[in-house]
Amino acid sequence: MLIVVLSGLRVRWASLLGGFVALALGVGLLAATGLGLAATFHAPERSPERFASSSVVVQGRDRLVLDVRRGPVTVPLALPLDRPQPVDGEVLRALRARWPVTVSGGPDAVGVDAPAAAVRALVGDRARVLTGQERRRTDPGAAEDAEVLLGLGVVLGTSGGVTAFVAVFVVASTFAFAVALRRRESGLLRTAGATPGQLRRLLLAEAAALGVLASATGCGLGAFGAPLLTGALVDAGLAPEWFAPGDAVWPFPTAFWTGVTVALAGAVAASRRAGRTGPAAALRDADVDADVLPPGRAVLGAGLLLAGLALLAWTYATDPASLLKRKTYTTLPMLPIAGAALLAPLFVRPAARLLRSRGAVGTLIRENSAASVRRTAAVAAPVLVTVALAGTLFGSATSVTRAKDVEARERTTAEYAVTGRALRPVTAPPGAVVSASGATSVFVRDGAEAVVKYGARAVADPAAFAALSRLPVTAGDLRGLDDHSIVVNEEFERHEVGGTVEVWRADGTGPVRLRVVAVLAPGTGDNGPYVTRANAPGSTTDLIEARGGGTATARALAASGGTPVTGEAGNRNPAAGFGTRLLLGIALVYTVIGLVNTLLMATSVRGAELGALRLAGATRFQVLRVVTGEAVLAVGIGTLLGLAVTALVLGTLGAGLAALSAPVALALPWGTVGTAAGVCTTTAVAASALPAWRATR
């Protein structure tokens, strides 16, 4: 068996090259992203800065711990605070009474020159005791670095998932089409006495050998590419300068065995189909495809498509706000995309029949595409995946950003606005209304089972805030906001005007009971809650809005040190934008590989057919027009199916925005979709024309 497998790989290396390259690249990307992901978990060790001379650091509490119910028992739940609390005064006095204490940069932490065990015994659970590298938690920028690394982890993890998804699809499609082209070979083997089980084992052994070789190659590519990937992240300003791939080992075996599994999974269905090939198949010369959608593929495709539709509908009905989150609109479309791609053969003949081109060339393009469903679908399916990913990823991200921009413009009557970190106070010029606010958080119980942390806004002047606001108020009046009240949105469990809400402040102090004076529609997620500065300890001004006062107001806001707010916010998350482009790049590379491999294989075995066309009087140019026209038609079918999936996903997103009373500003990224379709078309034409030109010499 081994000799037969190796001989088969040597003879058919050209037809398997595309699958090998796709798998090697996939494993390489998985290994590289895995090394980057490991680096986000375990950042390189760096020396502490703020308390470099202190062996022990005592930090105020940075978690709010509340009891919640889990079934019949009560358990503590810890939620991160916006910033650590000041070190408890009693603890600080006890420390100073026994050891030298260093205060640096604020009351949230102090350095202590003492044995760590003795400090822990004294402090107990009233503060955190940090030693070694943990002392970096108190350094300036440590929280921002942690947030950036968390975002990078999400991007790299999502990229790895999409890589696996597209790799499975391309490799499975490549194996399926390669087995279909070997139908006569399978029939001859059956005629020679081979059993269905032997055929299946032969194909699975070929897939395993290909998977091992490609995965080993991919691990080498991953080791080489990981520094390039992390370097690109740093150069783009999406990662700290010290970010680099670590020395983790687990990404390599994970990527290797994922590659082998993908190769075997891609060959399973094809090997089962080959095992059902009868000896009579060796005598067939017709190239008309029958049974192009086996029952297993039909059931799986329909199941994925229906599951995707049901999940979209369920998410819209139960939690429309989650449709606006990047994690949701990146992963949810995968099911309908996979389902539509598996069912692509169903749409080939009806779509091909729609072509109404006069003349012999147009007729041949239409009839050949409709007759060779498997070949047409093998080209259309990866194009569908790429176009759908381009449309859903970029379309959803752009639509959500536009909705946020429109909502931000609609919820204020301000003529001027500046933003920045820790803006300087501004005195309102005569005739002007100036409202300053800053970011904060409030913690609210959601029943007995959960505590929710809400991002909130802290208002400095409630009257000016109410005068400038045009928020989507569904009940109550913004003018009632004061130090004993709160403006909530409809996502709060208790949102009745006049009722009270028990909240904990951003520093963990509380609870305090605040009266609800107004209720807002949830919108895109930035509508409330709102409190006054009295209930937002530690909040600094990051937004100043103003109306009236003319140039005096503009000069006053300029003196605050902020940046003027423009009409378009653009991409608020550069890491997310980089991740979206990375995902599309991965899909496009795989599609190009799949198209080249499929069309080279398909056209190379059509020598007799193309020669017959020449004998019938067709010129070489006409034959090339037929072959490339079939490729373009297949790409067009895939593009249309991808746009249909995109319309479905964006339509659900639009319905979710409407349900949240948010602006519906859907945007189909025609430029991105057109670029993806153009690359696919160019690749398909080149990959089909080259072997056809050689075959018709």
TORKEZA-12071 format. One record per residue (C-alpha): residue in one letter; x, y, z. Coordinates in steps of 0.02 Angstrom, whole numbers, padded with zeros to 5 digits, always signed. Last residue first. Layout:
REM residues N
aXYZ
...
***
This chain:
REM residues 697
r-00069+01195-01513
t-00242+01174-01437
a-00190+01092-01272
r-00056+01224-01237
w-00179+01367-01257
a-00307+01274-01151
p-00176+01246-01015
l-00141+01435-01007
a-00319+01497-01034
s-00397+01411-00882
a-00277+01473-00748
a-00265+01647-00827
v-00453+01670-00839
a-00485+01603-00664
t-00350+01713-00587
t-00415+01870-00671
t-00593+01829-00619
c-00545+01792-00439
v-00444+01953-00426
g-00591+02050-00499
a-00715+01969-00380
a-00608+02017-00230
t-00583+02194-00297
g-00769+02212-00331
v-00812+02154-00156
t-00690+02278-00081
g-00750+02422-00190
w-00932+02377-00171
p-00922+02380+00018
l-01109+02364+00051
a-01159+02497+00176
l-01307+02493+00293
a-01349+02654+00386
v-01497+02606+00495
p-01493+02735+00635
a-01524+02655+00806
s-01693+02621+00882
l-01623+02455+00946
a-01748+02357+00841
a-01697+02461+00690
l-01515+02418+00716
g-01560+02234+00729
a-01662+02241+00568
g-01512+02320+00482
l-01399+02182+00547
t-01521+02051+00482
g-01520+02135+00311
l-01330+02141+00317
v-01324+01952+00343
l-01451+01910+00207
a-01378+02034+00084
t-01205+01960+00110
v-01271+01784+00080
a-01349+01843-00084
l-01189+01936-00130
g-01091+01774-00109
l-01215+01682-00221
l-01196+01817-00354
t-01007+01811-00343
g-01003+01622-00355
i-01111+01627-00511
g-00999+01761-00586
v-00843+01659-00550
a-00922+01511-00640
l-00969+01622-00787
v-00792+01689-00796
a-00720+01513-00799
e-00842+01457-00933
g-00798+01611-01035
t-00613+01569-01016
v-00640+01398-01093
v-00758+01456-01231
r-00655+01609-01275
l-00498+01501-01283
v-00586+01385-01405
q-00639+01534-01510
f-00459+01598-01515
r-00396+01430-01573
t-00522+01430-01713
a-00673+01316-01711
g-00698+01210-01866
a-00764+01045-01797
l-00586+00979-01790
r-00540+01122-01672
l-00690+01081-01561
a-00638+00899-01559
g-00465+00951-01500
l-00544+01045-01357
e-00639+00890-01303
a-00489+00776-01323
g-00377+00894-01222
r-00503+00918-01083
v-00397+00836-00948
s-00280+00986-00929
t-00428+01105-00917
a-00498+01029-00759
m-00333+01007-00668
l-00272+01182-00709
l-00444+01251-00668
t-00454+01169-00498
n-00276+01209-00442
v-00282+01390-00499
l-00453+01419-00424
g-00409+01338-00257
i-00246+01434-00240
v-00331+01598-00285
t-00470+01560-00161
y-00345+01522-00024
v-00255+01686-00051
l-00421+01780-00053
a-00481+01700+00109
i-00319+01740+00199
g-00320+01919+00134
l-00500+01939+00190
l-00456+01882+00365
l-00303+01995+00372
r-00405+02144+00315
t-00531+02112+00452
g-00393+02088+00581
f-00311+02252+00534
g-00479+02341+00552
a-00506+02259+00722
a-00333+02311+00779
p-00368+02489+00721
n-00525+02499+00831
r-00625+02658+00812
n-00623+02651+00623
g-00691+02817+00562
a-00767+02942+00681
e-00845+03044+00542
g-00911+03220+00571
t-00752+03283+00650
v-00718+03306+00836
p-00588+03439+00871
t-00437+03373+00968
g-00419+03428+01149
g-00294+03537+01240
s-00428+03638+01328
a-00365+03799+01248
a-00447+03747+01083
l-00613+03738+01174
a-00596+03917+01233
r-00544+03977+01060
a-00697+03894+00979
t-00810+03969+01113
a-00742+04144+01081
t-00763+04115+00894
g-00951+04103+00910
g-01029+04102+01084
g-01160+03972+01043
r-01155+03785+01070
a-01026+03681+01162
e-00965+03504+01187
i-00817+03448+01292
l-00763+03266+01295
d-00624+03176+01391
t-00649+03252+01563
t-00577+03145+01702
s-00667+03015+01807
g-00583+02968+01971
p-00744+02954+02069
a-00900+02948+01958
n-01054+02966+02070
a-01023+03148+02118
r-00971+03181+01939
t-01151+03162+01884
v-01227+03005+01808
y-01271+02948+01632
p-01309+02770+01574
g-01311+02791+01434
n-01334+02783+01248
d-01167+02718+01181
g-01224+02542+01135
t-01284+02561+00957
g-01455+02622+01011
p-01513+02569+01185
a-01669+02681+01188
l-01655+02798+01335
v-01743+02808+01504
a-01751+02964+01611
v-01756+03015+01795
v-01712+02848+01877
r-01675+02879+02063
l-01506+02823+02128
r-01475+02703+02272
v-01293+02691+02321
p-01198+02529+02344
g-01068+02583+02359
t-00885+02609+02324
g-00804+02497+02194
d-00698+02633+02112
a-00816+02646+01962
r-00969+02665+02074
w-01084+02528+02137
v-01266+02542+02090
e-01439+02510+02165
v-01572+02577+02049
t-01726+02672+02106
g-01895+02696+02026
g-01963+02864+01971
v-01948+02823+01786
e-01950+02634+01766
h-01789+02556+01703
r-01757+02407+01816
e-01670+02265+01725
f-01566+02394+01632
e-01558+02365+01444
e-01690+02500+01418
n-01567+02638+01453
v-01526+02730+01613
v-01513+02912+01668
i-01465+02923+01852
s-01514+03014+02010
h-01448+03076+02177
d-01312+03194+02114
d-01430+03271+01988
l-01522+03226+01826
g-01699+03295+01816
r-01666+03394+01657
l-01648+03232+01561
d-01836+03204+01569
g-01936+03042+01585
a-01976+02907+01457
t-01916+02851+01285
v-01774+02976+01273
p-01674+02956+01113
l-01539+03084+01158
r-01544+03261+01091
s-01426+03333+01219
l-01361+03512+01221
a-01481+03587+01350
a-01485+03427+01455
f-01296+03425+01470
a-01291+03611+01510
a-01414+03582+01653
p-01324+03426+01715
d-01155+03515+01726
a-01006+03396+01752
v-01083+03241+01674
a-01005+03069+01702
r-01037+02951+01557
a-01063+02764+01581
g-00988+02596+01529
y-01097+02469+01615
k-01032+02326+01722
v-01167+02195+01750
v-01187+02090+01909
a-01269+01921+01889
e-01372+01783+01970
a-01482+01875+02096
g-01564+01984+01964
d-01457+02096+01856
r-01359+02188+01988
v-01282+02352+01933
f-01101+02408+01922
v-01068+02584+01858
s-00925+02642+01749
t-00841+02805+01701
a-00797+02906+01547
g-00796+03094+01555
s-00910+03240+01525
a-00903+03428+01493
s-01051+03533+01434
v-01033+03713+01375
v-01179+03828+01334
a-01127+03993+01257
g-01203+04167+01267
p-01056+04240+01361
p-00905+04123+01356
a-00918+03957+01452
t-00765+03925+01558
v-00666+03773+01501
p-00577+03647+01613
r-00421+03561+01543
l-00447+03396+01453
a-00388+03236+01538
r-00376+03126+01384
g-00444+03198+01223
t-00602+03258+01138
v-00663+03422+01069
a-00837+03475+01017
y-00915+03628+00934
e-01089+03661+00866
a-01176+03554+00995
t-01355+03498+00961
t-01319+03321+01018
r-01392+03147+00992
e-01402+03155+00803
r-01216+03173+00769
a-01169+03026+00881
e-01309+02921+00806
v-01248+02955+00630
d-01070+02908+00678
k-01125+02752+00772
a-01231+02696+00625
r-01086+02728+00506
t-00970+02624+00613
v-01096+02482+00623
s-01123+02485+00435
t-00936+02490+00398
a-00900+02340+00511
s-01049+02243+00443
g-01005+02278+00260
f-00820+02242+00285
l-00851+02073+00366
t-01011+02026+00274
g-00963+02081+00099
a-00783+02023+00101
l-00830+01858+00183
a-00970+01831+00057
v-00856+01873-00089
t-00721+01754-00027
v-00838+01609+00014
l-00935+01626-00149
v-00773+01630-00248
p-00721+01469-00160
a-00887+01389-00214
a-00896+01452-00393
v-00742+01361-00459
a-00785+01190-00388
a-00967+01224-00435
t-00921+01244-00618
r-00817+01085-00618
r-00951+00984-00529
v-01089+01053-00639
s-01007+01002-00801
a-01168+00999-00904
a-01229+01172-00856
s-01059+01251-00882
n-01036+01160-01048
e-01210+01212-01106
r-01190+01396-01065
i-01013+01416-01129
l-01053+01314-01285
t-01205+01422-01323
g-01106+01582-01300
v-00970+01521-01418
a-01093+01460-01550
g-01184+01624-01565
r-01304+01721-01457
s-01283+01743-01271
r-01429+01722-01154
l-01350+01661-00993
l-01493+01620-00874
r-01464+01435-00906
a-01299+01448-00811
a-01390+01509-00655
p-01517+01367-00659
r-01378+01238-00691
v-01260+01303-00558
f-01381+01333-00415
l-01393+01157-00347
p-01205+01132-00366
a-01179+01276-00240
l-01260+01180-00096
l-01095+01157-00004
a-01052+01340-00033
a-01223+01397+00029
g-01204+01296+00189
a-01027+01357+00222
i-01078+01539+00197
p-01236+01515+00301
l-01133+01444+00446
m-00985+01564+00435
p-01097+01719+00437
l-01111+01711+00628
t-00924+01716+00662
t-00868+01890+00608
y-01034+01977+00641
t-01036+01908+00818
k-00856+01941+00869
r-00867+02115+00796
k-01017+02163+00902
l-01164+02249+00817
l-01267+02089+00806
s-01247+02075+00996
a-01367+02221+01017
p-01506+02121+00934
d-01512+02002+01083
t-01665+01889+01084
a-01754+01913+00917
y-01604+01963+00812
t-01497+01826+00888
w-01634+01698+00856
a-01656+01753+00675
l-01469+01746+00640
l-01455+01578+00727
a-01603+01509+00628
l-01528+01567+00463
g-01360+01491+00506
a-01439+01328+00563
l-01541+01321+00403
l-01384+01346+00297
l-01281+01224+00399
g-01417+01091+00393
a-01448+01116+00207
g-01263+01097+00171
l-01244+00944+00283
v-01399+00859+00212
a-01350+00896+00032
r-01170+00842+00061
g-01226+00677+00136
p-01357+00649+00001
p-01229+00671-00139
l-01242+00831-00241
v-01160+00802-00409
d-01265+00645-00440
a-01245+00664-00626
d-01111+00761-00716
v-01108+00759-00906
d-00929+00724-00961
a-00972+00574-01068
d-00832+00446-01092
r-00894+00307-00981
l-00810+00137-00996
a-00709+00149-00834
a-00867+00193-00741
a-00931+00016-00775
p-00818-00050-00637
g-00925+00038-00506
t-00879+00193-00406
r-00949+00180-00229
g-00776+00180-00152
a-00736+00340-00245
r-00883+00426-00159
r-00822+00367+00011
s-00647+00430-00030
a-00712+00602-00079
a-00812+00619+00082
v-00662+00571+00189
a-00531+00669+00093
g-00561+00842+00166
a-00570+00771+00341
l-00403+00682+00315
a-00317+00841+00254
v-00397+00947+00391
t-00343+00821+00524
v-00164+00824+00461
g-00164+01014+00462
t-00239+01023+00636
w-00109+00898+00693
f+00031+01013+00635
a-00049+01176+00695
t-00073+01109+00872
p+00097+01025+00872
f+00176+01192+00824
p+00070+01312+00929
w+00109+01216+01090
v+00295+01259+01096
a+00293+01435+01168
d+00457+01531+01148
g+00377+01700+01130
p+00331+01799+00976
a+00369+01984+00999
f+00285+02136+01077
w+00412+02259+01151
e+00353+02401+01040
p+00175+02382+01101
a+00049+02315+00975
l-00068+02393+00848
g+00049+02534+00798
a+00061+02472+00619
d+00247+02438+00642
v+00208+02334+00797
l+00079+02227+00709
a+00193+02206+00559
g+00334+02151+00672
t+00218+02024+00755
l+00178+01950+00585
l+00358+01951+00522
p+00419+01873+00685
a+00288+01734+00664
g+00327+01703+00480
f+00486+01599+00495
a+00420+01486+00633
g+00255+01474+00540
l+00339+01429+00376
g+00431+01287+00463
c+00268+01227+00539
g+00189+01237+00367
t+00319+01122+00291
a+00283+00992+00424
s+00097+01015+00395
a+00116+00995+00206
l+00217+00834+00221
v+00102+00759+00354
g-00057+00811+00263
l+00002+00745+00094
a+00043+00577+00172
a-00125+00574+00262
a-00219+00623+00105
e-00132+00487+00003
a-00173+00362+00142
l-00354+00419+00140
l-00361+00394-00049
l-00289+00218-00038
r-00396+00172+00111
r-00553+00221+00017
l-00502+00122-00137
q-00461-00030-00031
g-00628-00020+00056
p-00721-00012-00109
t-00633-00173-00163
a-00500-00181-00298
g-00523-00323-00421
a-00450-00258-00584
t-00621-00192-00635
r-00626-00094-00472
l-00457-00021-00512
l-00519+00023-00687
g-00671+00110-00614
s-00564+00210-00496
e-00454+00265-00641
r-00609+00312-00740
r-00672+00420-00596
r-00503+00503-00569
l-00570+00675-00617
a-00701+00658-00480
v-00564+00613-00355
a-00470+00773-00397
f-00631+00873-00380
a-00667+00804-00207
f-00486+00823-00151
t-00480+01005-00204
s-00649+01045-00128
a-00598+00967+00037
v-00434+01064+00036
v-00522+01227-00005
f-00659+01205+00127
v-00548+01142+00265
a-00424+01282+00233
v-00562+01413+00234
f-00624+01360+00406
a-00450+01332+00479
t-00393+01504+00422
v-00555+01579+00489
g-00519+01506+00660
g-00338+01563+00659
s-00390+01739+00611
t-00518+01741+00751
g-00383+01694+00877
l-00265+01825+00808
v-00395+01963+00818
v-00457+01912+00991
g-00280+01900+01058
l-00239+02068+00982
g-00383+02146+01077
l-00323+02069+01240
l-00147+02128+01204
v-00209+02306+01179
e-00306+02300+01343
a-00154+02234+01437
d-00045+02368+01361
e-00170+02502+01413
a-00173+02434+01591
a+00017+02435+01600
g+00027+02611+01528
p+00099+02689+01685
d+00171+02553+01798
t+00065+02478+01938
r+00045+02307+01859
r+00233+02305+01832
r+00254+02247+02013
e+00191+02077+01954
q+00366+02049+01882
g+00436+02014+02054
t+00317+02047+02198
l+00141+02115+02216
v+00034+02118+02374
r-00148+02161+02343
a-00252+02253+02472
r-00371+02223+02620
d-00365+02034+02601
g-00224+02009+02726
v-00112+02163+02737
l-00005+02111+02887
a+00020+01929+02839
r+00050+01978+02660
v+00184+02103+02714
a+00271+01972+02820
a+00272+01847+02678
a+00340+01977+02556
p+00490+02018+02666
a+00510+02206+02684
d+00556+02361+02583
v+00381+02424+02541
g+00322+02516+02386
v+00153+02601+02386
a+00001+02587+02273
d-00163+02674+02227
p-00117+02838+02315
g-00028+02915+02166
g+00135+02927+02070
s+00258+02863+02197
v+00244+02829+02383
t+00388+02730+02457
v+00371+02646+02627
p+00512+02599+02748
w+00451+02464+02868
r+00356+02436+03031
a+00252+02590+03073
r+00241+02639+02891
l+00155+02475+02850
a+00028+02494+02989
r-00012+02672+02936
l-00038+02617+02755
v-00152+02473+02807
e-00259+02591+02911
g-00270+02713+02767
d-00325+02579+02642
v-00222+02593+02482
p-00316+02699+02358
q-00434+02600+02246
p-00369+02523+02085
r-00435+02593+01920
d-00585+02558+01809
l-00631+02415+01924
p-00623+02234+01870
l-00768+02120+01921
a-00754+01980+02050
l-00903+01866+02084
p-00917+01778+02253
v-01026+01622+02265
t-01199+01590+02337
v-01270+01415+02327
p-01435+01335+02270
g-01408+01373+02086
r-01270+01499+02065
r-01320+01652+02165
v-01212+01806+02167
d-01100+01879+02301
l-01005+02037+02258
v-00819+02071+02238
l-00769+02233+02153
r-00590+02212+02096
d-00438+02327+02091
r-00406+02335+02278
g-00265+02450+02326
q-00088+02398+02282
v+00052+02350+02402
v+00218+02333+02311
v+00363+02227+02373
s+00549+02231+02331
s+00550+02418+02306
s+00682+02502+02196
a+00591+02473+02031
f+00429+02541+02101
r+00367+02644+01952
e+00475+02558+01821
p+00460+02370+01838
s+00584+02271+01732
r+00517+02183+01580
e+00473+02001+01555
p+00402+01960+01386
a+00211+01952+01383
h+00133+01783+01422
f-00046+01773+01359
t-00023+01898+01217
a+00138+01808+01166
a+00042+01644+01155
l-00075+01726+01029
g+00073+01781+00923
l+00144+01605+00926
g-00028+01536+00882
t-00046+01664+00742
a+00118+01603+00667
a+00075+01418+00690
l-00099+01439+00619
l-00033+01541+00474
g+00098+01409+00435
v-00031+01269+00449
g-00143+01360+00326
l+00001+01399+00209
a+00054+01216+00208
l-00126+01160+00180
a-00155+01277+00035
v+00014+01235-00043
f-00017+01048-00029
g-00195+01062-00094
g-00135+01161-00244
l+00008+01039-00277
l-00106+00887-00278
s-00145+00896-00464
a+00038+00925-00508
w+00100+00788-00391
r-00006+00657-00477
v+00132+00537-00529
r+00238+00559-00373
l+00087+00553-00256
g+00025+00395-00341
s+00195+00312-00326
l+00201+00356-00141
v+00028+00283-00113
v+00062+00125-00214
i+00226+00095-00122
l+00141+00120+00046
m+00000+00000+00000
***
